[in-house]
Amino acid sequence: MDIAAEPGEDEAFSFSAEEAERIAEALVFASAEPVPESFLAERLPRGADVRAIMERLMAVYAKRGVNLIRTGDRWAFRTAADLSFVIHRDDNEARKLSRAALEVLAIIAYHQPVTRAEIEDIRGVQTSRGTLDVLMEAGWVRFRGRRRTPGRPVTLGTTPEFLDHFGLEELRDLPGLEELKGAGLLSGRIPPGFAVPAPIDSDEISEDEDPITQLDLEELGLLAPRGDPED
């Protein structure tokens, strides 16, 4: 099967499906970060089915030492999970998260979009700014928007880097109640009616949120206030 370029384009030639796969493979291999499908679509022949191409490549690499994985709408090459023990990362070992940071990260992942007050209500204790800073510095948590309630609290959510780090294609792949119990992460007496919420798999602002603006970022201390223009 050939994929033809649009008539009149400078590159007026066709690509075979195999060549399109090679292009996609090269683009992902050359990137240090997971590559969005939109980026691939811009560089593959017009009309190419990006998801189909990537899924074929994923099948090719499924039994290799390096796997092609999907996180959301992004693709990356990663060491096969069963071979991670041979990769030594002593010099670049990620900082271990505290119990509080792990709890906050889990709450954000399952309950997003969620505010700091809602996190504290679930945990039953206050959440320090330092805990949130650690998660944001790791690149796993981000500000999503502002809740349309009095005080307009900031809402928090996870990032594509969170999915990539934990080997998840999408938030729906987070473990459910039975999986958490089987892994020993839920122990002791579980209250009647206890349930693990199904996370929302969307980056779009919800109906009760407003987008983060430049002014919001300045107020949150993420950007320096813009001064008056110089004469």
GIFEN-V956142 format. One record per backbone hydrogen bond with DSSP energy under -1.0 kcal/mol. NH is the residue of the N-H (numbers start at 1). CO is the residue of the C=O. E is the energy in kcal/mol with one decimal. If there is no record, write none. Layout:
nh=NH co=CO e=E
nh=NH co=CO e=E
//
This chain:
nh=3 co=15 e=-4.5
nh=9 co=6 e=-1.9
nh=12 co=10 e=-1.5
nh=13 co=11 e=-1.8
nh=15 co=3 e=-2.7
nh=17 co=1 e=-1.7
nh=20 co=16 e=-2.2
nh=21 co=17 e=-2.0
nh=22 co=18 e=-2.0
nh=23 co=19 e=-2.2
nh=24 co=20 e=-2.3
nh=25 co=21 e=-2.7
nh=26 co=22 e=-2.3
nh=27 co=23 e=-2.3
nh=28 co=24 e=-2.1
nh=29 co=25 e=-2.4
nh=30 co=26 e=-2.2
nh=35 co=75 e=-3.3
nh=37 co=73 e=-2.3
nh=40 co=36 e=-1.6
nh=41 co=37 e=-2.7
nh=42 co=38 e=-1.5
nh=44 co=40 e=-1.9
nh=48 co=45 e=-2.0
nh=50 co=48 e=-1.2
nh=53 co=49 e=-2.4
nh=54 co=50 e=-2.6
nh=55 co=51 e=-2.3
nh=56 co=52 e=-1.9
nh=57 co=53 e=-2.0
nh=58 co=54 e=-2.5
nh=59 co=55 e=-1.8
nh=60 co=56 e=-1.8
nh=61 co=57 e=-2.1
nh=64 co=61 e=-1.6
nh=67 co=78 e=-3.3
nh=69 co=76 e=-3.0
nh=71 co=74 e=-2.6
nh=72 co=169 e=-6.0
nh=74 co=71 e=-1.5
nh=75 co=35 e=-2.1
nh=76 co=69 e=-2.0
nh=78 co=67 e=-2.8
nh=80 co=65 e=-3.0
nh=83 co=80 e=-2.1
nh=84 co=81 e=-1.2
nh=86 co=83 e=-1.8
nh=87 co=84 e=-1.2
nh=102 co=98 e=-2.3
nh=103 co=99 e=-2.3
nh=104 co=100 e=-2.5
nh=105 co=101 e=-2.6
nh=106 co=102 e=-2.4
nh=107 co=103 e=-2.3
nh=108 co=104 e=-2.5
nh=109 co=105 e=-2.5
nh=110 co=106 e=-2.3
nh=111 co=107 e=-2.5
nh=112 co=108 e=-1.5
nh=114 co=156 e=-1.6
nh=119 co=115 e=-2.1
nh=120 co=116 e=-2.4
nh=121 co=117 e=-2.0
nh=122 co=118 e=-2.0
nh=123 co=119 e=-2.5
nh=124 co=120 e=-2.6
nh=132 co=128 e=-1.3
nh=133 co=129 e=-2.5
nh=134 co=130 e=-2.1
nh=135 co=131 e=-1.6
nh=136 co=132 e=-2.2
nh=137 co=133 e=-2.8
nh=138 co=134 e=-1.7
nh=140 co=135 e=-1.9
nh=142 co=157 e=-2.8
nh=144 co=155 e=-3.0
nh=146 co=210 e=-2.3
nh=147 co=153 e=-3.1
nh=148 co=208 e=-2.9
nh=149 co=147 e=-2.1
nh=152 co=149 e=-2.8
nh=155 co=145 e=-2.7
nh=156 co=114 e=-2.8
nh=157 co=142 e=-2.1
nh=159 co=140 e=-1.2
nh=163 co=159 e=-1.4
nh=164 co=160 e=-2.4
nh=165 co=161 e=-2.7
nh=166 co=162 e=-2.0
nh=167 co=164 e=-1.1
nh=168 co=163 e=-2.8
nh=173 co=170 e=-2.1
nh=174 co=171 e=-2.1
nh=180 co=176 e=-2.4
nh=181 co=177 e=-2.3
nh=182 co=178 e=-2.5
nh=183 co=179 e=-1.7
nh=184 co=181 e=-1.3
nh=185 co=180 e=-2.3
nh=194 co=191 e=-1.9
nh=202 co=200 e=-1.2
nh=209 co=206 e=-1.8
nh=210 co=146 e=-2.3
nh=217 co=213 e=-2.2
nh=218 co=214 e=-2.0
nh=219 co=215 e=-2.5
nh=220 co=216 e=-2.2
nh=221 co=218 e=-1.1
nh=222 co=217 e=-2.7
nh=223 co=217 e=-1.1
//
